[in-house]
Amino acid sequence: DTIFSQYRAGLIKLVSTTLLPYEVINSLYVAVKRKRINRKYALGRIKEFLDYEIELYQIDPKGIFKISYKYDLTAYDASYIYLAKSENLPLLSLDEKLTSVI
């Protein structure tokens, strides 16, 4: 909540890989499929996510592979590590394995 409040106030900028929208949509799809939320709610969250206008970066596939191999991570997870490291940015994640790499 603090991060998004800071973002809405214009105090910080959010960036991610081009993978992020697919991950958000997939997690909402799975939540609907498992009947944790309804379809209307999911569509509202997708709109809310898109309203954030998070800047999306293309990531070097070879760099992703190197990080995947070095830290035994999926390419998806490695893409976030690559972006944080290459742009010297903090990584926002609840995944302790990922945050320990940075």
C-alpha positions in Angstrom: 0.0 0.0 0.0 2.8 2.4 0.8 4.5 1.9 -2.6 1.3 2.5 -4.5 0.5 5.5 -2.4 3.9 7.0 -3.2 3.3 6.2 -6.8 -0.1 7.9 -6.9 1.5 10.9 -5.2 4.2 11.1 -7.9 7.0 10.4 -5.5 8.2 7.2 -7.3 8.0 5.7 -10.7 7.1 2.0 -11.3 8.8 0.0 -14.0 8.8 -3.7 -14.9 9.4 -6.1 -17.7 7.0 -6.6 -20.6 6.0 -9.8 -18.8 4.1 -8.1 -16.0 0.7 -7.5 -17.7 0.6 -11.2 -18.6 1.4 -12.3 -15.1 -1.3 -10.0 -13.6 -3.9 -11.2 -16.1 -3.0 -14.8 -15.6 -3.2 -14.5 -11.8 -6.6 -12.9 -12.1 -7.7 -15.6 -14.5 -6.7 -18.3 -12.1 -8.4 -16.6 -9.2 -11.7 -16.5 -11.3 -11.2 -20.1 -12.3 -10.8 -21.2 -8.7 -13.8 -19.1 -7.8 -11.8 -16.8 -5.4 -13.1 -13.7 -7.3 -15.7 -13.2 -10.0 -15.1 -12.2 -13.6 -16.4 -8.6 -13.2 -14.1 -8.0 -10.3 -11.1 -9.4 -12.3 -11.9 -7.1 -15.2 -12.0 -4.2 -12.9 -8.6 -5.0 -11.5 -7.2 -5.3 -15.0 -8.4 -1.8 -15.8 -7.0 -0.6 -12.5 -3.6 -2.2 -13.3 -3.5 -0.6 -16.8 -4.4 2.8 -15.3 -1.1 2.7 -13.4 0.8 3.1 -16.7 3.8 1.2 -15.4 6.7 1.7 -17.8 7.6 -1.7 -19.4 11.1 -2.6 -20.5 12.3 -5.1 -23.0 14.9 -7.3 -21.4 17.9 -9.0 -23.0 17.1 -12.7 -23.4 20.8 -13.7 -23.0 21.0 -11.7 -19.8 17.9 -13.5 -18.5 19.4 -16.9 -19.3 22.6 -16.1 -17.5 20.7 -15.0 -14.3 18.3 -18.0 -14.6 21.3 -20.3 -14.8 23.3 -18.6 -12.1 20.5 -18.5 -9.5 18.4 -21.4 -10.6 15.4 -19.3 -11.4 12.7 -19.4 -14.0 13.2 -17.1 -17.0 10.2 -15.1 -15.7 11.7 -14.5 -12.3 15.1 -13.8 -13.8 13.7 -11.1 -16.0 12.7 -9.0 -13.0 16.2 -9.6 -11.4 17.8 -8.6 -14.7 15.8 -5.4 -14.9 16.5 -4.4 -11.3 20.2 -5.1 -11.6 20.7 -3.5 -15.0 18.8 -0.3 -14.1 20.1 -0.2 -10.5 16.6 -0.3 -9.1 15.1 -1.9 -6.0 13.1 -5.0 -6.6 9.6 -5.1 -5.2 8.6 -8.7 -4.6 7.1 -10.8 -1.8 9.3 -13.7 -3.1 12.2 -14.0 -0.6 14.2 -16.1 -3.1 14.1 -13.2 -5.6 14.8 -10.4 -3.1 17.8 -12.3 -1.7 19.4 -12.3 -5.1 19.5 -8.5 -5.3 
